[in-house]
Amino acid sequence: MLKMAKRSQNTIGTYRKVLLSYAKFLDVPLDKVHDYLIPENLIKYAASRADKSEAGTRLHLSVLHRYFQVNGVRFDTLELNILKAQREDERGDKPLEPETLRE
């Protein structure tokens, strides 16, 4: 379906990688993933990615959230808040002071 929707090979590969990761997490074959589309499983999957990169986790959750929605799964407000958690900015940037710019 992604090919028919004119998605790039890179996008198709990314979707496959994400779905394979989710299937592996659930310990089910890829062709059975559609039988495990419940919000609780997706939230557990999200929690299991705590040690992974924030950007990668956002990508995985975005792809899976879309896959769930396309397959008719509904999320309540709290579940959506978990899945769409805002990025944490840990840089601690400070405003530039005129003295710093003169140096």
N, C-alpha and C positions, 0 to 999 in steps of 0.2 A: 504494500500500500504506500509505503514511503517513496518507492521508486515512481509509482504512478502520480504521486503528489509532487514530483520533480525535486525531491530532496537530494542533496549531494551525497556522494559515496561516503564522505567524511561524517555527515550527519547520521546516515544509516548505520555506519560502523559504531558511532558513539551510542546510539540507541541500543544496538545489539549488546555492546559491552555493558551498559547499565542494566539491561534486562538479565543478562547472564550473571551479573553480580548479585542481583536480587534473587534469582533462582538458586544460586549457590548458597546465599544466606538462608533461604528457606529449606535448602536441601531437597529441592524438587527439580525434575527435568524442565528445561526451558519451555517446552511445549505444554507444560501444565501450570505455568505461572498465572495464567488467567483464572485458575481455580482458587487462587490465594489473594485476591484483590480485596482485602479488607483494611480499613484505616489502621487498625491496631498493628498489623504486620508492617505497614509502611513506617509507622512511628518507631517500632522496634528496630527496623532497619536503619532509620535515621540515628537512633541512639548507638547502634553498633559502629557507626562511622565517626565516633567522637575523636578517634586518633588520626583521622584522615584530614587532608587539607580542606579548609573551609570552602574554597572555590569548587573543588571536586565534589564535595558533599552537596553544595547548592545545585550543581549541574545534575547529579544523580537524582536528587529529590524533585527537581523541576521536571526531568524526563518522566520519572515514575508518576508524579502527580498528574501530569498530562495523560499518561497511559491509563491511569485509574479513571480519570474523568471521561475519556473517550469510551471507556467500558462501563460507564454509568454509575460509578461509585461516587457517593456524596460524602462530603466532609462537614463536620460541625465547625463552629467558629474556633474553638480551642484547638482542634486538630489542624486547622488551616494556619493558626498562629504558630504552631510548632513547625510545620512544614515550610513556612515562609518567614522564618526567623531572620531578623535584620542582621546584616553584617556588623561585626564588632570591629571598631577601629582602635587598634592598640598602639598606634604610632605615637600618640601623645604630642602631636605637633603644637608648637608655640608660635604666637605671632612674632614676626620679625620686628625688632626694635631698630630705630634709626641708627643707634650706635653700632649694631651688628652690620648694617649695610655699609657704614663708613669704613669698616676695618679692611 
